[in-house]
Amino acid sequence: MLCAGTAGPAGHRDAGKAGARAERSIPILEYHAIGFHAAGSPLEGLWVTPAELRRQVDWLASHGWHSVTLGQAAAYWRGAVPLPPKPVVLSFDDGYPGDWRYALPILRDRNFVGVLNLQIGNMVALHVRQLIRAGWEIDAHTFTHPDLRKVSNAQLFHEVLDARFWIEREFYVPVPAFCYPFGFYDARVVAMVREAGYEVAETENYGRASPADGLLTLDRLRVMPGLSPRAFAALLG
């Protein structure tokens, strides 16, 4: 299912706060489809062209930014590991073909890694494994991409916990993060994400990610198509 990308808070912030290093926020860039779309597509705002992504990654590299994964960010906020100067997370939602076809080589050319928030079934397993070999992190984005606030407890368990177990069994990788479909969550959903053992979770609330806002309700910065270099730089603050 395609992510409609409706942003904004849809529930309560996670009450859990980090201790050491909570003062340092990290930008999480939010991408969806990398590639090309037909004019007038209802999901036009989701598509960033490969040329745009390449310019943005080149800009990040030339201005001293270093890509990190959400797992690394979580470990940093816990005080477990240091991070390079100017860390940034590049997250890609859903599992579109362009993540493998375009984003993978573009990031690899700059020794960057990405985070794939995988809706299970959206990407061929072979392509997921190629991302993993390149250092990408694979995180959970449910099976069916529902508004989790509206599903039964049984389905919520399946979409949140079973999704994590499925990725771990299929690809033999840790799954430290969860991404809320459409950015929607409430107290019940956050509680399930916590019970499922995720270290962090991403919303579509706008801003730099900070544990001061709750590790299970992290903000992101959506990258819209057509951003000028100046606008992209401003996004990073």
C-alpha positions in Angstrom: 0.0 0.0 0.0 1.3 3.4 -0.9 1.9 5.9 1.9 -0.3 8.9 1.6 2.1 10.9 3.7 -0.3 12.7 5.9 1.8 14.3 8.6 1.1 15.8 12.0 0.5 14.6 15.5 -2.3 12.1 15.8 -1.9 11.1 19.5 0.1 11.6 22.6 3.9 12.0 22.7 5.7 9.0 24.2 6.4 9.8 27.8 9.8 8.0 27.8 12.8 10.3 27.8 16.4 9.6 27.2 19.0 10.6 29.8 22.5 11.3 28.6 23.0 13.2 25.4 19.3 14.0 25.1 20.2 17.5 24.3 21.5 16.6 20.9 18.9 16.4 18.1 19.5 14.6 14.9 17.8 15.3 11.6 15.9 12.3 10.1 15.2 13.0 6.4 12.0 11.4 5.2 11.8 10.1 1.7 9.2 8.0 0.0 9.5 7.1 -3.7 12.8 7.8 -5.6 12.1 7.8 -9.3 9.6 9.3 -11.8 5.9 9.6 -11.9 3.2 10.4 -14.4 2.0 14.0 -14.4 -1.1 14.6 -12.2 -0.4 11.5 -10.0 -2.4 11.7 -6.8 0.8 10.8 -4.9 2.9 13.4 -6.8 4.3 14.9 -3.6 6.0 11.6 -2.7 8.3 11.4 -5.7 11.9 12.7 -5.6 13.9 12.2 -8.7 17.2 10.4 -8.7 18.9 13.6 -9.9 17.4 15.5 -6.9 18.5 12.8 -4.5 22.0 12.8 -5.9 22.3 16.6 -5.5 21.1 16.4 -1.9 23.5 13.6 -1.0 26.4 15.4 -2.7 25.5 18.5 -0.7 25.4 16.6 2.6 28.7 15.0 1.9 30.4 18.3 0.8 29.1 20.1 3.9 30.4 17.6 6.4 27.3 15.5 7.2 27.7 11.8 7.9 24.9 9.3 7.5 23.9 7.1 10.5 21.2 4.6 11.1 18.4 4.9 13.6 20.0 2.1 15.7 23.2 4.1 15.9 21.2 7.2 16.9 19.4 5.3 19.6 22.7 3.9 20.9 24.1 7.4 21.0 21.2 8.8 22.9 21.6 6.0 25.5 25.2 7.1 25.9 26.5 3.8 24.4 28.4 5.0 21.3 29.7 8.2 19.9 28.5 9.5 16.5 30.5 11.4 13.9 30.1 15.2 13.6 26.9 16.3 11.9 25.0 13.0 11.8 21.9 12.6 9.6 19.5 9.7 9.0 18.2 9.2 5.5 15.0 7.2 5.9 13.0 5.7 3.0 9.4 4.6 3.7 7.5 1.7 2.3 9.9 -0.1 0.0 9.6 1.3 -3.4 11.7 -0.1 -6.3 13.6 3.2 -6.5 15.2 2.6 -3.1 17.2 -0.3 -4.6 17.4 1.0 -8.2 18.4 4.6 -7.5 19.0 5.4 -3.8 21.3 2.5 -3.1 24.0 3.4 -5.7 23.6 7.2 -5.1 24.2 6.7 -1.3 27.0 4.2 -1.9 28.9 6.6 -4.1 29.3 8.9 -1.1 29.8 6.1 1.5 26.3 6.9 2.9 23.8 4.4 4.3 20.1 4.6 4.5 17.2 3.3 6.6 14.5 1.3 4.8 11.2 1.4 6.7 9.8 -1.7 5.1 6.2 -2.4 4.5 6.5 -6.2 4.3 5.9 -7.5 0.8 6.7 -4.2 -1.0 10.2 -5.1 -2.0 11.8 -8.2 -3.4 13.8 -10.0 -0.7 16.9 -10.1 -3.0 16.9 -6.3 -3.2 16.4 -6.0 0.6 19.5 -8.2 1.1 21.5 -6.0 -1.3 20.6 -3.0 0.8 21.7 -4.9 4.0 25.0 -5.8 2.4 25.6 -2.1 1.6 25.1 -1.2 5.3 21.4 -0.1 5.3 19.2 -0.7 8.3 15.9 -2.4 7.8 13.1 -1.3 10.1 9.4 -2.2 10.4 6.5 -0.3 8.7 3.8 -3.0 9.2 2.3 -5.5 6.8 -0.7 -3.6 5.4 0.0 0.1 6.2 -3.2 0.8 8.2 -4.1 3.6 10.5 -3.1 1.8 13.6 -5.3 3.9 15.8 -8.4 2.2 14.2 -7.4 -1.5 14.2 -8.2 -4.2 16.7 -5.8 -5.2 19.4 -5.1 -8.4 17.6 -4.3 -6.6 14.3 -2.2 -4.1 16.2 -0.1 -6.9 17.7 0.3 -8.4 14.2 1.3 -5.2 12.4 3.7 -4.1 15.1 5.3 -7.1 16.8 4.9 -9.8 14.1 6.4 -7.3 11.5 9.5 -7.1 13.6 9.8 -10.9 14.0 9.2 -11.4 10.3 12.1 -9.1 9.3 14.4 -10.7 11.9 13.6 -14.2 10.7 13.8 -13.4 7.0 17.0 -11.3 6.9 18.8 -12.1 10.2 19.2 -8.5 11.2 18.2 -6.5 14.2 15.1 -4.2 13.8 15.6 -1.3 16.3 13.0 1.1 14.9 9.3 1.2 13.9 7.7 3.7 11.5 4.0 4.7 12.1 2.0 4.4 8.8 0.8 7.9 7.8 2.6 9.1 10.9 -0.6 8.2 13.0 -0.4 7.0 16.6 -2.0 7.3 19.9 -1.2 6.1 23.4 -2.4 2.5 22.7 -0.2 2.3 19.6 2.8 3.7 21.3 2.3 1.2 24.2 2.4 -1.7 21.7 5.5 -0.3 20.0 7.2 -0.2 23.4 6.0 -3.7 24.3 7.3 -5.0 21.0 10.8 -3.9 22.1 11.6 -1.2 19.6 14.3 1.3 20.7 12.9 4.2 18.7 9.9 5.0 16.4 9.4 7.6 13.7 6.4 9.9 13.2 5.6 12.4 10.5 5.7 15.3 13.1 7.9 18.0 11.6 11.2 18.7 13.2 14.6 17.3 14.1 14.5 14.1 16.1 15.2 14.6 19.8 14.7 12.1 22.7 13.3 15.1 24.6 10.1 14.5 22.5 10.1 10.8 23.3 12.2 8.0 21.7 9.0 6.4 20.4 7.7 9.6 18.8 10.6 11.0 16.9 10.1 13.9 14.5 11.3 13.8 10.9 12.0 16.3 8.1 10.1 15.4 4.9 12.0 16.0 1.7 9.5 17.3 -0.9 10.2 17.1 -4.6 11.6 20.2 -6.3 13.5 21.6 -3.3 16.2 24.1 -4.3 19.6 23.7 -2.8 18.9 26.7 -0.6 15.6 25.2 0.6 17.3 21.8 1.3 20.0 23.5 3.3 17.4 25.4 5.3 15.7 22.0 6.0 18.8 20.8 7.8 18.8 24.0 9.9 
